[in-house]
Amino acid sequence: MPFDSIPGVIQVADTDCALFILWTKYGKWESEGPKVFTERAVQRQDGHLRASAGVDVPDSCTVLQLSDKDRAEYGLSVSDILIRDDYLKSLCDICHLSTQPVLPPQNNTVEGPIRFYNPFFDNEVQSKECAVTVLGHPGIGKSLWLIVVLVLRILAGYPTIYYSSSNILYIFNADGLYRVDPTNLEFKRARAPFYKAISPQYWCLVDCNRDVVDVPFFLSRTRAFIVQTASPRSERIDWVKKYQSTSTRYFTKNWTLPELIIGRALQPPERQCSEQHLEVFYSRYAPSARMAYAYADNMDDYEQIVDREIYRLTFEIGEILSGSAEALQVEHVSHHILLVNPQQSNRSDQLITIPSHYLYNKIRDRLHIHTLEEAARLYQIFVRNPYTRSADYILDDIHDLFCNGGEWRLVPMTKNKSGPVNTHFKSPTRGSLMRSWYMRLGYKGEHLTIARCRLAQGAVFTPLAHHRFLLGQNIGLEDGYYQPAPGQPTFDGFIYDPGTQTATMLHMTVATHHDVKVRVMEWLMSQGVKRIRLVAVKPPNTLLDLPVPNNLTPLIMDSLELVLESVQS
């Protein structure tokens, strides 16, 4: 059945319509014709406006060229669309999903730019009846990516539906370009022939925005392969609950600083901020291209926006800390202070982070986080949500406190008799005679000393050499402070003395009963450690009970506890 015989479907023959020009020039499967994608030199700034020398910006880039009519049709202000590496990677993954049930394995070790090509030229014509929702942080160009996909589909001659405005739907196929108003009553009554006309060869591209909330029901009923772009909000993706076929989520990567620098020259003149300001913006805030280009030259204005959002966030977290709210609902937190990323090994899952130490410090200061207990409670808010990783910043505060040097009071713990499996090390009971020791880090050239008396006020301490470690990795231990790398199953640090082959293990806990990490102790043994001084770091007014497996107990030369009053130096 011809499309123009379906009530409400109109064939477009308007030479002023950018999409008609696109179809007539490039949609007839001819090899000749002007190139719409072109490689060009990257325009850089000089002098004090240029980014730091360590920022590696390519000499050239690929862009989708836009005419004035194109920009008017799509509602764009950019001169051309930058083809980011992740645009190509995402499209290749989704082409795979159009015919296969799962995403291809993710290769995160690829270095250098991805070669530009059109994956539709060697892709199967018929796709599965399923859907992919492409999600990502607001302002990173998901709508631009969908335009690129549309153009590549047309160049390859594949039938495509494009929907980005509530009252206009475009259909491209071998017979021409068609326009539909989905709200038209005649079209609503003629859905059956429309469904029949949409074959599995079609891709249906839906750009969700303020005008298009989600994938409308009548499109979800077709046999087309649906590709939806959206911000990660429930109202955008709830339609899949009633979708009769399978659906997959796919999270896009955020802009890199080199990409932001490349893209600045494609912005209108009033938004062409300096490279140097982009670099500062990138170091502080979420790398939303929209926000970066709008505010990099006016960061004071953006700082006010961020401060307002932090005030609102800290009010919500304050309710959680006080027990009046259940958990942090990431979906409702401002995208100005939390960043959406794909999981490294699975791009169908998201990872939420505070994008920088700068923002974390603002949140921490706004919440008045000073004690270990407060820091631990904030940590638990983030780790309760399996998609967040911002807890690492909180642990960095505690590790930095010790690594920067200082003096702390220690009290010996009580070693109980060995049981069948474990030996328990407990806090001294209240009222018992407690002798004190003092741990000094970075005093008079010594990484660590244990003394019987406290130093006078004004003592000077120097930072320790700071190392990161991965459990299971073989390393040559040196003098200094060791902090676990992000994502490790422990946040216990240790100070190593190669002369005595002793590791002073700082076991950080806020629970009254907390197992000492066996994997850490076993790994230390495998790295040549002969003795362990166990220091349990705890908040005030907490009695500890630390079970240690009996086979590891002989390693422990001392067991002490350290009451950490503050997590700020």
N, C-alpha and C positions, 0 to 999 in steps of 0.2 A: 504493500500500500504506500503510494507516494506521500511524503511528509506533508506537502502543502494541501493534501486532501483531508487532513485531520483538522477538524474545527479548532480555531484558535492558533494554528501554526501558520506563520507567514514567512514566505521566502524573501530573503534580503537581496536587493540588487541596488544598493545605495553606494555610489562611488565615494561618498564622503564618510562612510562608515569604516573605521580602522579595521575592524574584524573582517569586513567584506574584502577590503584591499589585501589583508593578510591571506585570506583564502584564495582569491583570484590570482595573486602573484605566486604563492608558494604551495597552495593546496591542491594542485593538479598533477602532482607527482612528476614534475619536470626537473631535470638535472640542472638546467640553466636558470639564471636569474640572479638578482642582487643577493649578496650574503647578508643575512640578518644577524649572524654571530660573527664577531671580528676580534682579532687580537690587537691590542694597542699598548703603547708604552705607558707605564705608571707615572703620573705627574707628582713630583716630590717638591717639598719646600726646602729652602736653604736657610743657613744661619740659625738664629735662635728659635725660629719657628719649627725647625726640623726635629723629629723625634730622636731619642738617644741613639748613639752609634750601635748599641747592642740589639736594636730592633731590626730584624731581618725582613726587609720588604722586597718582594720580587720586582724585577725590572719591567715585567709585562703582565697583562691580565686579559681575560676574555670577557666581552660584554655582549648583551643582547641590545642591538641598536633600536632606539625608539624614535618615531616621528612625532611631530606635534599632535597629530590625530591619535596616535597610540597613547600618548600621555593623557589626552583628554578622555579617551575611551576607558582607560584603566584608572583614571583619577590619580595620576602620579606626578610628582614634581621633579624626580630625578631625570637627568639627561639620558641615561642608559641604565640597564640592569647589570650589575656585576655578577658574574658567574662564580660563586664561591665553590671551593672544593666540596663542601658538604652538600651543596645543591646536587652535584653529580653523584656523590656517594648515596645520598638519600634516594634519588631517582632509580639508580641501579638496584638498590635493595627492594624498592617497591615494585619494580618490573619483575624481580624474582618472586615477590609475594603474589603477583597477579596470576602466576601459574603454579606456584608451590605452596604447601601448607604452612611453612615456617620461614623465618628470616634466614639468610645465609650467615655462616659464622663471621663474627666481627674481627677484622684484622686491624688492631690498633697500633701496629708498628710501622705502617707505611709512612715513608718520609718523602717530602717533595710534593709539588703540585700534581693533581690528577689530570691526565690527558683529556682534553675536551672531545667528546664525540656524542652522537645521537644514539642512545641505546635502543630506540624503537626500530632502527633499521635492521637489527638482527634479533628482534624480539618476536615471540609467537603472536599471531594476529588475535587469536581467541583467548580471552582471559577467563579466570574463574568468576563465578558470581559471588563476590565477597566485597569487603570494604576495608580500607585503611584510613585511620584518622592520624594525620600528621600534626603533632603537637610540639610546642616549644615556648620559650620565653616570649612575652609580648615584645613587639618591635624589632624582631630579628629578620623579618623579610619572608615570612611564610607565604604571604599573598604574592610576592614577587616570584618566589619559587614556582607557584602554581601557574603563573603566566608563562614562565620558561617551559614548563611541562606542556602547556597548551601549544606553544609555538613548535616545540619538537614533535609533538603528535601530528600537527598539520604538515610539517615538512616531510614526515614519513608517510603521510596519506592515510592516517588512521582516523576512523570516526570518533568524534569527541563531543561531549556535552560540557558547557562551561556556564556555571551559575555563581554570580557574585553580587547580584542585586535582586531584591525581593520581587520585583515586577518584570525582570527580563531574564530569560533563559536562552542561550545560544546553542544551536546544534550544527555541527560541521559533519558533512559526509560527502560521498562522491558526487552527489547530485547538486550540492550547493550549501549555502549558509541559510539557516532558518532561525527565526526569533519567535519566542513564546512568552506570553504574559501568564504566569502560573495562576494568577488570581482571576483570569478570564473565565466567566461562567461556561461559555461554550467549550473551552478546553477542559474544564473540570468534568463536564459530562461526557467527554470523549477520551477518557483515560485508557480504556481497553485497547483501541487501535494504537495509541501511543506506546503502551507497554509492548505490544506485538512488534512494533517497528524498531524498538531498541534491542539490537542483537548483542550477544556476548562479546562482539568485537569492540563495543563502545567502552570508553572510559568516561566516567562522569566526574568532573572536577568541580568541587563545591568549596568556595572560599567563604568561611564564616566570619562575620564582622558585625557591626552594629545593625546593619540592615538585614543580614541573613543569619539567623540565630543558630540553626542547625541544618542537617540534611532533611528536607521535607519528606513526608511519608510517600508522596507519589513518585519521587526519585528512588527511594529505597526499595520500591516494589519492582523496579526494572531489573533486567538481566545484566546491566552494565557493571563493570568493576568501578566501585566508588572510591575516589580519593578526596578526602575532606581535609582542609587545613583549618586549625583552630587554636586558640589559647586554651590551656588546661583548666577549663571551668566546667562544672557539671552540666550546666544548661546547654553547653555546646555538644556534649557527647552522650547525653542521656538517651538520644534517639536510638542508639544501638541496642537498648534493652528490648525494643520491639522489632528489631531487624531480624529477618528470618534466616539469614545466612551468617557465615562467620565474619568476625571483624577483628582487626588488629590495631593496636596503637603503635605509633612510631615517633620517637622524640628526636628532634633535630638538634644539632650542635650550635653553640653560640659563636658569635663573631670573635675572631682573634684580633689582636691589636694591628698586625699588618693589614688585615682585611679592612678594618676601619680606616686606616691611612689610605689604602687604595681607593676606597669608596668615597672619601671626602671630596675628590675632584668631580664626582658625578652628581653632587648635591647642587641645588640652586645657589647662586652667589652669596645670598644672605645666610646660608647654612654651612658655608665652607670654613669650618673652624680650623685652627692650627693643629699641626701634628703634635706639637708639644702639649697642647691642652688636651688633645685626645688621649695622649699617654697618661696624663694625670687622672683624667676621668676614668680610664680603664683600670687604673691601680686602685681606685676607690669604690667604684660603683658597678652595678650589673652592666655587662656589655651589650645593652640594647642599642642597636644602631640608631633607632629613632630618637632615643633620649640623648645619646652621645652627640649626634649632630645638632640637636636642638639646644643643648646646654653646655657643651664643652667650653665654649667661650664665655659662658655666663654661669659658672659653677655655684656662685652664691645663691642664685635663684633656685638651682636644683637642690642645694643643701637645705633650703627651707622646706622644699617638698619632702625630702628624706626625713628631716626632723619631725615633721607632722606625722608621717607614717610610723616612725619609730615610737612616737608618743602613743599612737593608737595601739601598736603592737605590744609595747611594754605594759599597757593597761591590761590587755588580754592575758599576757604571760603572768602579770601580777595576780590575776584571778586564779590562774593555775597554781602558782606558787602558794597561794593562800588556801587552796583546796576547793575553791568555789567554781572551778571549771574543770572539765575532764582532761582535755588534751588540746594541743595546738593544732588548729585546723589550717593546714598550709594553704589550702585552696583560697582562703579568704584573706590571707596575708598579702600585703602590697608587693607587687613585682619590683618596686623600687628598692626593697631591702632583702628579698629572697630571690635566688636565681634557680631557674629550672634547667636541668641538664639531663641528657640520657645517661643511663647506667653504662659503665665502660664495656661490659661484656654482653649486655642485652638492651638493645635500643627500644624495646617495647616497654621498658620500665623507666621511671623518672628518678632523678636524684635532686633533692632540694638542698641548697647551700646558702649560707650567708656569703656573698661574693668576695669579701675582703676582710682583713683584720681591721681596717679602718672602720667599716660598718659594725663589726662585732664589738669593737671598743666603745662605739657610741651607744649600742644597745646595752652593753654591760654597765657603762657609767649611768645610763638613764635608769637602769634597774637597781643601781647602788649595790652591785654584787661585790662584796668585800670578803666574805668568809668562805671557807671550804664547803660548809654545808649549803650555803646559797648557790655557790657555783655548781655543786653536785646536783642540786635540785633542778637548776636550769639545764644541766647536762642530760638529766633523765627526761626532760620534756622533749629534747631533740632525739634521743635514742629510742624513745617510745614509738616514734614514727619511723617505720622501716625505710622511708624514702629520704630521710634527712641525714646530712653529714656535718652539720655545723657544730656538733659537740666537740670536734677536734680543736676548735679555737679555745674553748673553755679549758681543755687539758693543757694547751700551749701556755696559758696563763700560769698554771701551777708549775709546769716544767721550767718556764722562764724564771720564775721566782727563785728556784733552787740553783739554776744554772748561772744566774747573775751573782751568786755568792751571798753569804750572810751567816748568821749564827742562830741556832735553834736549840731549845732545851729538849733533852731526851730523858725518858724515864724507863728503867728496865721493865720488861714484861715478865710474867711468871710462866715458867715452863712446867706443865703438868706431867704426870706419869704417862708413859706411852700406852695407848690403847691397842686394840687388835690391828687397827689400820693406821691411825693418825696419832700424832702428838699435838696437844693443844697449847698454844701460847696465848695467855690472857692478860688483860689490863690488870694492874695491881688494884686490889679492892680498896674502896674508900675507907679512909682512916688508917690504912697500913702505912708504915714508915717507908717513904719513897725517897731514895737518894737521886740526885740529878746529875746528868752529864750534859755536855754542850757540844753540838756538832757545828764545826766551823768549815765553811766551804769558801775556798779562794782567799785564805788569810795568809799573808807573808809568803806567798809563792807556793803554798801547799794546797793541793786540790781538796783534801779532807783531813781534818784532825778531830779527835775526840778529846775534850778537856774536862777537868773537874769544876772549873770556875767560869763565870761569865766575863766577857771582855767589857772594858769600860766603854761608855758611849763615845761615838765618833770613830770607832775602829773602821779601817778601810778594807774593803774586800774587792777582789778582781774576779771577773767572769771566768768560768771554767771553759775549757775546750768543749764544744758542743757537737755531738755525733748523733746520727739516726741509725736505727737498726731494724732489720726484718727478722722475725723469728724463723729459724731454719736456715738462715744464710750464714755461711762460714766467713768470718771476718777476723782480722788481726786486732784484738782489743788493745787500746792505747789509754793513756791517762785521759781522764775527762768524764764528762756527763753524757750518758746515753739515754736518748728519748726514743720510744717506739715510733716508727713511721706511721703516717695516717692509715687507718683501716686495720690495724693489728688487733688481735684478740686480747690485748692487754694495754693498760696505760701506765704500768709501773716503769719508772726509770731506775737507773743505777749509776753509781760512780765507781770507776774501776781504778785500782792501784796495781800496775804491773809488777812492782817490786815485791809485793806480798801475794800477788795473784788473788786479791780480795775484791769482791763486788759488794758495795753497800747498796742494797736494794731498797728503794723507796716504794713501799707498797701502799698505794693510795686507795682509801676506802671510806665510805660513810655508813656502811652497814655494821651492825653489831657482830654478825657472824659472816665471815667472808673468807673463802678459801684462798690461800696463797697460790698464785698461778704456777702450777706444776711445770707447764711447758717452758716458762721463763727460767726456772731453776735448772731444768734438764738441759736447756739450750746453753745456759751459762757454763755448766759442767763440760759440755761438748766443746766450748771455746777455750778451755784451759783454766777456768776458775776453780780454785781449791777451797776457798772459804767464802761464806756469805754472811754479811752483817744485815740482819733484817730490821728495817725501820718502818713501822706502820704509821702512816700519816693519817691523822683523823681530826674531825672537828671537836670542839670542846664538849664536855659532858657526855662522852660516848665510851662505853665499856666494850672492848674488843675481845673476840674469841677467834683466833686464827688457827685452823687445823692444818698441819703439815704432814704429808705422808712419812711414815716411819723411816723409809729407806733414804729420804732426803734430809732427815733431821741432823745427822752427823755433820752436814755441810755448814749448819748455822752456828757461827761462833758467838754471836750476840743477838738478842732480840729486844728491841727497844721501841717505844712509841713516841711520836712527835705530835703534839697538839698544835695544829695550824690555825692560828687566830685569823689570819688575813691571807687572801690570795693575791694581794697587790703589794708591791714593794714600796 
